[in-house]
Amino acid sequence: MKHKLYKIWILENPPLNQNEKRQLSEHLAVCSHCRQLQTNWLKIKELIINVPIHKPAPGFSKRWHLTLAKRREQEKSNRVRRTLIVMVLSMMMGSLVYFIQNNQLMNWLVVALNASTSFFIIITKGLAGIGNWMSKEPTAAFSVGFLLFGFVVAFLMVSVFTLWQILKRGHVEHVVLHEE
């Protein structure tokens, strides 16, 4: 702990009066640790002072300013995007609160439930009608089914053939480009 004051005087280099200078030099004469610290610190200061200053690469300032401009533009774009998102969310929350207070939300839910139920009832009745027709006219149903199946198979075959031709042509063009 007795070295602390001397270390501060060596490293911080405060203005010392004559008495303090004398105490430091007497201490350095007997203390090898502090003397080594002062020697090393003076060498380090000399290296710091004499370090060569490197010039930036050509165009550094221009590239830095361009990067800065891009970064500022990106930040501005992000701020605008965040502001718009907050505004839309606020409007949606405000609308939701308004609709809940005026029972509009419940009315809409009832109308949507009624419409979906009606849709499923219509589909069910239609399927039941087709089932009744098919049970009364099995030959006609078989013929219609056979025709529909034929159309689906023909459509799939034409689609596969067309896709195969497109892929084949694309592959040939790719090979021709590499040969040139």
N, C-alpha and C positions, 0 to 999 in steps of 0.2 A: 504494500500500500504506500510505502514511502516513495516509490518511483512515479506514482500517478501525477504529481505536480510537474515533475521533470518531463514526463511523456507529453503532457499538455503543452509545455513550453517548446518542446522539440517539434511536435506535429502541427500545432496551430500557429506557432511563430508570432505570439503576441508581442507588442512593444514592452521591452523589459527595462527596468531601471538598472543602475549600476550594481546595486546590491544583488538583484536577482540574476544578473548576468554572471556575477562572480560566483554565486551559489551553483548555477548551472555548470560553469566550467570546472569548479571543484568536484562536483558530482560526476561529471563525465570523465575526470581524471582517475576516479576510483571505481566507477561502475562500468564494466565491459558491456553489459546488456544495453544500457542506455546509449553508450558510445556507438555500439553496433546499430541501434535504432536510428540514431542521428545520421550515421554514415549512409545507411540504406535509404533513408528518407531524402537525403540530399541527392543521391544517385537517381532516385525515382523522379524527383522534381526536375532534375536536369533532362531526363528522358522525356518527360511530359512537355517541357519547354521546347526541346529540339526535335520533336516528332515532325516528320515532313507532312505538309498539308497536301492531300491528294485533290486534284481537280476532278469534278464530276465528268462522266462520259459525255461526249458530244450529244446534244439534243436532250439532255436530262431534264432541264427546266421545262422545255416544251412538252415532253412526255408527262412530266409531273403535273403540269397545268391541265393537259388534256384529261388525265386520269381524275384530277380533282373536279373538273367540269362534269365528267361522266358520273362521278360519285354523287355530286350535288344534284344532278338531274335525276338520278335513281332515287335519292332520298326524297326529292320533291314528289316524284311519282308515287313512292310508297306512302307519303303523307296524304296525298290526294286519295289514293286507294283506301287507306284506313278511314279517312273522313267519310267517304262514300259508304263504306260498309257500316260504320257507326250510324250514319243517317238512315240507311235502309233498315237496319235492325231497330232503331228507335221508332221509325214509322210503323214497322210491323208490330212492335210491342204496343204502341199507342193504339193502333187499329184493333188489336186483340182485346185490349182493355175496354175500348169503346164498345166493341161488339158484345163482349161479355156483359157489360153494364146494361145494354139495351136489348138483351136476349136475342140478338141477331145470330150469334154463333149457334145457339140451340136450334133456332129456326132452320138455319142452313144444314145442320146435322140431320134434322128430321126430314127435310126435303131430300138430302142425299141418300139417306137410308130408304126412304119411300121409293125413290127412283131406282136404286139398285135392286130392291125387292121386286119392283114391277118388271125390271129387265130379266131377272131370273125366272119369274113366273112366265113371261112371254117365251123365253127359251125353253122352259120345261114343257109348255103347251105345244110349242112347235115340234119338239122331239117326240112328244106323245103322239101328235098327229102323224108324223112320219112313221112311227112304229105301227100305228093303226093301219095306215095305208099299206105298209110292207106286209102286214099280216093278212090283209084282204087280197093284195095283188103280189104274191111272191115272185111270179115270173117277171113282172114289170120291174120290181125292186131289184131282182137279180140282174136284169138287163141294164138298168141304170147304173148299178154298182159296177158291173163289168166295164161299161163305157167310161165311167169316172176313173176306175183303176187304170184302164188303158191310156187315158189322157195323162194321168200322173206319171206313169212309166215312160210314156213318150217324151213328156216334158223333161223328166230327169235325164233321159238318154241324150236328148238334144243339148241340155245344159252341160253335161259331162263332156260330150264331144266338143262343144264350143270352147269350154275351158281348156281342154287338152290342146286344141289348135292354138289358142292364145298363148299358152305356156310354151308350146313348141316353137311358135314364131318368135317369141321373146328370146328364147334360148338361142335360136339361129342368129338373130340380129346381134346378140351379145358376142357370139363367136366371130361373126364377120367384123365387128368393130375391133376386136383384138388382133385380127389378122392384118388389118390395114396399118 
